[in-house]
Amino acid sequence: MKLNTELSDVKTLDHVGSKPSTKPQMKRARASNQKIPKWAYLLFIILAAFVTYRILQHRAGEVKAAQPAARPASVAKVIAKDVPLYLDEIGTCAAYETVQVQAQVSGQIIARDFQDGSDVKKGDPLFTIDPRPYQATLDQAKAQAALDQVTLKRQQDLIARKVISKQDYDIAVANAQKSQAAAEAAQVNLDYCYIKSPINGRVGLRNFDVGNLVGPSTPPLVTIQGLDPIYTDFTVAENDLPLVRKYLGGPNVKVQTYLADGSIAPRTGDLYFIDNAVQPGSGTVKARGVTPNPDRALWPSEFVLVRFILDMLNNAALVPSQAVQVSQSGPFVFVVKADNTVDFRPVKPGQRQDGDLTVIDSGVKPGETVVVTGQLALSPGARIAPQPYATQPPGNPQPSAASKSAM
């Protein structure tokens, strides 16, 4: 019992003695916490953020170094424009009117009133045949006609008084009419002595000079050709006839004529004629257009280029022709996305238009951006450094085989 009491006293003393030692330790811990300033925490946060930023920057540099560099490429927008549906042909010009001036009466040429190769108007004098024999014939016919008219008047008075027979009166009437007709015929022959231009046009080289004896049986005196407007003659292949018949008679059917050297702007005229049969030897159909030619820039028998416009394509999508590439799967273009990466896009190209543009029937929409040059180094998803494409100015249309095969 005594031992137990001593042990309990010792534990009580230990417990009582330990309490004073705990409070100083807690005070020291609080004091140590209060010694770390706030700026140290802020500095730690800044250092941690800087280290994190450097790590991320290093990783981004590694990723960027692993990616291929952006490829330089020129790009252009897909535009919408009204363009023609056409056939390109080769043709020749022909005079709108051709007149061979022929002498209607026989006689000697006494005057020439034009210069070879000059322009003349309808009614301008060309040649004068000696009119004296025909003037004399006219005077004689007029005198006879006047005499017969006087005789007829007398016969009218006599028949009224029933002095002559009805037969005598009828003869007088016939003689008056006959002499009048003879006088009119003489007047016509006299007018034929003064040869005038029957049309507006340009005269050629004369075949007779002053002093030559001419008549109805001699060759033409000169040839006059009307040059404004002028005909444009061309042919259409029989393979294109179904397409032509589809649009024939439509409001947009036109014929454009121009020279291969581009010396004149294309001139638009109307379709005048298309033949009703295919030529057996060539497999083509003849066609003719009427083309304005006020400055006489087009000449008969001159070779010209012809664009036979069949219809107008409204709001067609157009891209530079270089943008269209061909792969094993067919034509395609590279479309540029918002992040400057490219997308492979199959397309259906149409006809080539003026200004080095090509119609795209399907595959792209107006407003999209396509790659024009630099496609060889690209693949789907590749990144490019886009540069604007310098478009070519429109010029005279040039015929190409693709213009027909595209249709």
C-alpha positions as CSV (number, residue, x, y, z in Angstrom):
1,M,0.0,0.0,0.0
2,K,2.8,2.4,0.8
3,L,4.6,1.6,-2.4
4,N,1.5,2.3,-4.4
5,T,1.0,5.6,-2.6
6,E,4.5,6.7,-3.4
7,L,4.2,5.8,-7.1
8,S,1.0,7.8,-7.4
9,D,2.6,10.8,-5.7
10,V,5.5,10.6,-8.2
11,K,3.1,10.6,-11.3
12,T,1.2,13.5,-9.8
13,L,4.4,15.5,-9.4
14,D,5.5,14.6,-13.0
15,H,2.2,15.7,-14.4
16,V,2.2,18.9,-12.4
17,G,5.8,19.6,-13.4
18,S,5.2,19.1,-17.1
19,K,2.6,21.8,-17.6
20,P,4.9,24.7,-17.2
21,S,7.2,23.4,-20.0
22,T,4.4,23.2,-22.8
23,K,3.4,26.9,-22.9
24,P,6.9,28.2,-23.7
25,Q,7.2,25.7,-26.7
26,M,3.9,27.0,-28.2
27,K,5.0,30.6,-27.8
28,R,8.3,29.8,-29.6
29,A,6.3,28.2,-32.5
30,R,4.1,31.2,-32.9
31,A,7.1,33.5,-32.7
32,S,8.9,31.5,-35.4
33,N,5.8,31.7,-37.7
34,Q,5.5,35.4,-37.2
35,K,9.2,35.9,-38.2
36,I,8.5,34.9,-42.0
37,P,7.4,38.1,-43.8
38,K,4.7,38.3,-46.4
39,W,6.9,39.5,-49.2
40,A,8.8,36.2,-49.0
41,Y,5.6,34.4,-49.9
42,L,5.0,36.8,-52.8
43,L,8.6,36.3,-54.0
44,F,8.1,32.6,-53.8
45,I,5.0,32.8,-55.9
46,I,6.7,35.0,-58.5
47,L,9.6,32.7,-58.7
48,A,7.4,29.7,-59.1
49,A,5.4,31.5,-61.9
50,F,8.6,32.4,-63.7
51,V,9.9,28.9,-63.6
52,T,6.6,27.5,-64.8
53,Y,6.6,30.1,-67.7
54,R,10.1,29.2,-68.7
55,I,9.2,25.5,-68.7
56,L,6.2,26.1,-70.9
57,Q,8.1,28.4,-73.2
58,H,10.8,25.8,-73.6
59,R,8.3,23.1,-74.4
60,A,6.5,25.4,-76.9
61,G,9.9,26.0,-78.6
62,E,10.4,22.3,-78.8
63,V,7.0,21.8,-80.3
64,K,7.5,24.7,-82.7
65,A,10.9,23.3,-83.7
66,A,9.4,19.9,-84.3
67,Q,6.7,21.4,-86.7
68,P,7.7,22.2,-90.3
69,A,8.1,25.8,-91.3
70,A,5.2,27.5,-93.1
71,R,5.4,27.2,-96.9
72,P,5.2,30.4,-99.0
73,A,2.3,30.4,-101.3
74,S,0.2,33.0,-103.3
75,V,-3.5,32.9,-102.6
76,A,-6.6,34.5,-104.1
77,K,-10.3,34.8,-103.3
78,V,-13.0,32.9,-105.2
79,I,-15.0,35.5,-106.9
80,A,-18.6,35.5,-108.4
81,K,-19.2,37.0,-111.8
82,D,-21.5,36.6,-114.8
83,V,-19.5,34.9,-117.6
84,P,-20.5,33.5,-121.0
85,L,-20.9,29.9,-122.1
86,Y,-19.2,29.8,-125.5
87,L,-17.6,28.0,-128.4
88,D,-14.3,29.3,-129.9
89,E,-14.0,29.0,-133.7
90,I,-12.0,30.3,-136.6
91,G,-13.8,32.2,-139.3
92,T,-13.6,34.7,-142.2
93,C,-15.3,37.9,-142.9
94,A,-17.5,38.6,-145.9
95,A,-19.0,41.8,-147.3
96,Y,-22.5,42.5,-146.2
97,E,-23.4,43.5,-149.7
98,T,-21.5,43.0,-153.0
99,V,-22.6,44.7,-156.2
100,Q,-21.0,44.4,-159.6
101,V,-21.8,47.5,-161.5
102,Q,-22.7,46.6,-165.0
103,A,-23.4,48.9,-168.0
104,Q,-27.1,48.7,-169.0
105,V,-26.7,50.6,-172.3
106,S,-24.0,50.5,-174.9
107,G,-21.8,53.6,-175.4
108,Q,-18.5,55.2,-174.7
109,I,-17.4,56.2,-171.2
110,I,-16.9,59.9,-171.1
111,A,-16.5,60.5,-167.3
112,R,-15.4,58.7,-164.2
113,D,-16.4,60.3,-160.9
114,F,-14.7,58.2,-158.2
115,Q,-11.3,57.2,-156.9
116,D,-10.4,53.5,-156.8
117,G,-10.8,52.2,-153.2
118,S,-12.8,55.1,-152.0
119,D,-16.0,55.0,-150.0
120,V,-19.2,55.9,-151.8
121,K,-22.8,56.4,-150.8
122,K,-25.9,55.3,-152.4
123,G,-26.6,57.6,-155.4
124,D,-23.1,58.9,-155.9
125,P,-22.1,59.1,-159.6
126,L,-19.6,56.6,-160.8
127,F,-19.4,56.6,-164.6
128,T,-21.1,58.5,-167.4
129,I,-21.7,56.9,-170.8
130,D,-22.2,59.3,-173.8
131,P,-25.8,60.3,-173.5
132,R,-26.3,62.1,-176.8
133,P,-27.7,59.2,-178.8
134,Y,-30.1,58.4,-176.0
135,Q,-31.1,62.0,-175.6
136,A,-32.0,62.2,-179.3
137,T,-34.0,59.1,-179.0
138,L,-35.8,60.5,-176.1
139,D,-36.6,63.8,-177.8
140,Q,-37.9,61.9,-180.8
141,A,-40.1,59.7,-178.6
142,K,-41.5,62.7,-176.8
143,A,-42.3,64.4,-180.0
144,Q,-44.2,61.4,-181.3
145,A,-46.0,61.1,-178.0
146,A,-47.1,64.7,-178.1
147,L,-48.3,64.3,-181.7
148,D,-50.3,61.1,-180.8
149,Q,-51.8,63.0,-177.8
150,V,-53.0,65.7,-180.1
151,T,-54.4,63.2,-182.6
152,L,-56.2,61.4,-179.7
153,K,-57.8,64.6,-178.6
154,R,-59.1,65.3,-182.1
155,Q,-60.4,61.7,-182.3
156,Q,-62.3,62.2,-179.0
157,D,-64.1,65.2,-180.5
158,L,-65.0,63.4,-183.6
159,I,-66.2,60.3,-181.8
160,A,-68.4,62.5,-179.6
161,R,-70.1,63.8,-182.8
162,K,-70.1,60.3,-184.3
163,V,-68.1,61.3,-187.3
164,I,-65.6,58.5,-187.1
165,S,-65.9,54.9,-186.3
166,K,-65.1,53.3,-182.9
167,Q,-62.2,51.5,-184.5
168,D,-60.5,54.7,-185.6
169,Y,-60.8,56.0,-182.1
170,D,-59.3,52.8,-180.6
171,I,-56.4,53.1,-182.9
172,A,-55.7,56.6,-181.8
173,V,-55.8,55.6,-178.2
174,A,-53.4,52.8,-178.8
175,N,-51.0,55.0,-180.7
176,A,-51.0,57.5,-177.9
177,Q,-50.2,54.9,-175.3
178,K,-47.5,53.3,-177.5
179,S,-45.7,56.6,-178.1
180,Q,-45.9,57.4,-174.4
181,A,-44.3,54.0,-173.5
182,A,-41.6,54.7,-176.1
183,A,-40.8,58.0,-174.5
184,E,-40.6,56.4,-171.0
185,A,-38.2,53.7,-172.3
186,A,-36.0,56.3,-174.0
187,Q,-35.9,58.2,-170.6
188,V,-34.8,55.0,-168.9
189,N,-32.0,54.4,-171.4
190,L,-30.9,58.0,-171.0
191,D,-30.8,57.5,-167.2
192,Y,-28.7,54.4,-167.6
193,C,-26.0,56.6,-169.1
194,Y,-25.4,58.1,-165.7
195,I,-24.2,55.1,-163.6
196,K,-24.6,55.7,-159.9
197,S,-23.7,53.7,-156.8
198,P,-26.6,51.4,-155.7
199,I,-25.4,51.0,-152.1
200,N,-23.2,52.5,-149.4
201,G,-19.8,50.8,-149.6
202,R,-16.3,50.9,-150.9
203,V,-15.4,50.6,-154.6
204,G,-12.7,48.3,-155.8
205,L,-10.4,48.6,-158.8
206,R,-12.1,49.8,-161.9
207,N,-12.0,47.6,-165.0
208,F,-12.6,50.4,-167.6
209,D,-11.3,53.9,-168.2
210,V,-12.7,56.9,-169.9
211,G,-12.9,56.3,-173.7
212,N,-13.7,52.6,-173.5
213,L,-16.8,51.3,-175.3
214,V,-19.0,49.3,-172.9
215,G,-22.3,47.7,-172.9
216,P,-24.5,45.0,-171.3
217,S,-22.3,42.2,-172.6
218,T,-19.0,43.6,-171.3
219,P,-17.5,42.7,-167.8
220,P,-18.6,44.7,-164.8
221,L,-17.2,48.2,-164.7
222,V,-16.4,48.1,-160.9
223,T,-17.3,46.1,-157.8
224,I,-18.7,47.8,-154.7
225,Q,-18.8,46.0,-151.3
226,G,-20.7,47.1,-148.2
227,L,-18.4,46.8,-145.2
228,D,-20.6,48.2,-142.3
229,P,-21.9,45.9,-141.0
230,I,-19.9,42.9,-142.1
231,Y,-20.6,39.2,-142.1
232,T,-18.6,36.8,-139.9
233,D,-18.6,33.3,-141.4
234,F,-17.6,30.3,-139.3
235,T,-18.4,26.6,-138.7
236,V,-19.7,24.6,-135.8
237,A,-18.6,21.0,-135.3
238,E,-21.4,18.4,-135.4
239,N,-20.4,17.2,-131.9
240,D,-21.4,20.7,-130.6
241,L,-24.7,20.7,-132.4
242,P,-26.7,19.4,-129.4
243,L,-25.4,22.2,-127.2
244,V,-26.0,24.8,-129.9
245,R,-29.6,23.6,-130.5
246,K,-30.2,23.8,-126.8
247,Y,-29.6,27.6,-126.7
248,L,-30.4,28.5,-130.3
249,G,-33.0,31.3,-130.4
250,G,-32.2,32.4,-126.9
251,P,-31.7,36.1,-125.9
252,N,-28.1,35.6,-125.1
253,V,-26.9,34.1,-128.3
254,K,-24.2,36.4,-129.7
255,V,-21.2,36.2,-132.1
256,Q,-17.9,37.9,-131.0
257,T,-15.4,38.7,-133.7
258,Y,-11.8,39.8,-133.1
259,L,-8.3,39.6,-134.6
260,A,-5.6,37.2,-133.4
261,D,-3.1,39.9,-132.9
262,G,-5.4,41.8,-130.5
263,S,-5.3,45.0,-132.6
264,I,-9.0,45.6,-132.1
265,A,-11.4,44.9,-129.2
266,P,-13.9,42.0,-129.6
267,R,-17.0,43.1,-131.5
268,T,-20.3,41.6,-130.6
269,G,-22.9,41.0,-133.2
270,D,-26.0,38.8,-133.8
271,L,-26.3,35.4,-135.2
272,Y,-27.7,35.8,-138.7
273,F,-27.8,32.3,-140.2
274,I,-27.0,28.7,-139.4
275,D,-27.2,26.0,-142.1
276,N,-29.7,23.2,-142.1
277,A,-27.3,20.4,-143.0
278,V,-23.9,19.1,-141.9
279,Q,-21.2,19.3,-144.6
280,P,-20.3,15.7,-145.5
281,G,-16.6,16.3,-146.0
282,S,-15.8,18.3,-142.9
283,G,-18.6,17.3,-140.4
284,T,-19.3,20.9,-139.7
285,V,-22.3,23.3,-140.0
286,K,-22.0,26.7,-141.6
287,A,-23.0,29.7,-139.5
288,R,-22.9,33.4,-140.1
289,G,-23.0,36.5,-137.8
290,V,-23.5,40.2,-138.5
291,T,-20.8,42.3,-136.9
292,P,-20.6,46.1,-136.6
293,N,-17.7,47.5,-138.5
294,P,-18.0,51.3,-138.5
295,D,-14.2,51.9,-138.7
296,R,-13.7,49.3,-141.5
297,A,-11.2,47.4,-139.3
298,L,-12.5,44.1,-140.6
299,W,-12.2,43.3,-144.3
300,P,-13.8,40.7,-146.5
301,S,-12.0,37.3,-146.7
302,E,-9.9,38.2,-143.6
303,F,-9.3,35.4,-141.1
304,V,-10.7,36.2,-137.7
305,L,-11.3,34.5,-134.4
306,V,-14.9,33.9,-133.4
307,R,-16.4,33.3,-130.0
308,F,-19.9,31.9,-130.4
309,I,-21.7,32.9,-127.1
310,L,-24.6,30.6,-126.3
311,D,-25.7,31.8,-122.9
312,M,-24.6,33.7,-119.7
313,L,-23.7,31.9,-116.5
314,N,-24.9,34.1,-113.6
315,N,-22.8,34.4,-110.5
316,A,-20.4,31.7,-111.5
317,A,-17.5,30.9,-109.1
318,L,-14.1,31.9,-110.6
319,V,-10.6,31.1,-109.6
320,P,-7.2,31.8,-111.2
321,S,-6.5,29.0,-113.7
322,Q,-3.2,28.1,-111.9
323,A,-5.2,27.2,-108.8
324,V,-6.7,24.1,-110.4
325,Q,-4.4,21.1,-110.1
326,V,-4.9,17.6,-111.4
327,S,-4.2,14.4,-109.4
328,Q,-5.0,10.7,-109.9
329,S,-8.4,11.3,-108.4
330,G,-9.1,14.3,-110.6
331,P,-9.0,18.1,-110.5
332,F,-8.6,19.7,-107.1
333,V,-7.6,23.0,-105.3
334,F,-6.1,23.8,-101.9
335,V,-8.5,25.8,-99.8
336,V,-6.9,28.0,-97.1
337,K,-8.5,27.8,-93.7
338,A,-8.6,30.5,-91.0
339,D,-5.4,29.2,-89.3
340,N,-3.5,29.3,-92.6
341,T,-3.6,25.6,-93.1
342,V,-4.8,24.1,-96.4
343,D,-7.5,21.7,-97.1
344,F,-7.6,19.4,-100.1
345,R,-10.8,20.1,-102.1
346,P,-11.9,18.1,-105.2
347,V,-13.5,20.4,-107.8
348,K,-15.3,20.3,-111.1
349,P,-13.8,23.0,-113.4
350,G,-15.7,24.6,-116.2
351,Q,-14.6,26.9,-119.0
352,R,-11.6,29.2,-119.0
353,Q,-12.6,32.9,-119.0
354,D,-10.9,36.1,-119.8
355,G,-8.3,37.4,-117.4
356,D,-6.8,33.9,-116.8
357,L,-9.8,32.7,-114.7
358,T,-11.6,29.4,-114.7
359,V,-15.2,28.6,-113.8
360,I,-15.6,26.1,-111.0
361,D,-18.9,24.3,-111.3
362,S,-18.7,22.7,-107.9
363,G,-16.3,22.3,-105.0
364,V,-15.7,25.9,-103.8
365,K,-17.9,28.9,-103.0
366,P,-17.4,32.6,-103.6
367,G,-15.4,34.2,-100.8
368,E,-13.2,31.2,-100.0
369,T,-9.5,31.5,-100.4
370,V,-7.5,29.1,-102.7
371,V,-3.8,28.6,-103.3
372,V,-2.7,29.7,-106.7
373,T,1.0,29.0,-106.7
374,G,3.2,26.8,-104.5
375,Q,1.0,23.7,-104.5
376,L,3.8,21.2,-105.1
377,A,5.2,21.6,-101.6
378,L,1.8,21.3,-99.9
379,S,-0.2,18.5,-98.5
380,P,-3.6,18.5,-96.6
381,G,-3.1,20.2,-93.2
382,A,0.1,22.0,-94.2
383,R,0.7,25.5,-93.0
384,I,1.4,28.3,-95.5
385,A,2.6,31.9,-95.4
386,P,0.0,33.4,-97.7
387,Q,0.9,36.1,-100.2
388,P,-1.7,37.9,-102.4
389,Y,-1.8,36.7,-106.0
390,A,-1.3,39.4,-108.7
391,T,-4.2,38.8,-111.1
392,Q,-3.6,39.3,-114.8
393,P,-5.6,42.0,-116.6
394,P,-8.3,40.7,-119.0
395,G,-7.5,40.7,-122.6
396,N,-8.8,39.4,-125.9
397,P,-10.2,35.9,-125.5
398,Q,-8.0,33.2,-126.8
399,P,-9.4,29.9,-128.2
400,S,-8.4,26.7,-126.5
401,A,-9.3,23.1,-126.8
402,A,-10.5,23.1,-123.1
403,S,-13.2,25.6,-124.0
404,K,-15.1,22.8,-125.7
405,S,-14.0,19.8,-123.7
406,A,-15.1,21.5,-120.5
407,M,-18.7,21.5,-121.8
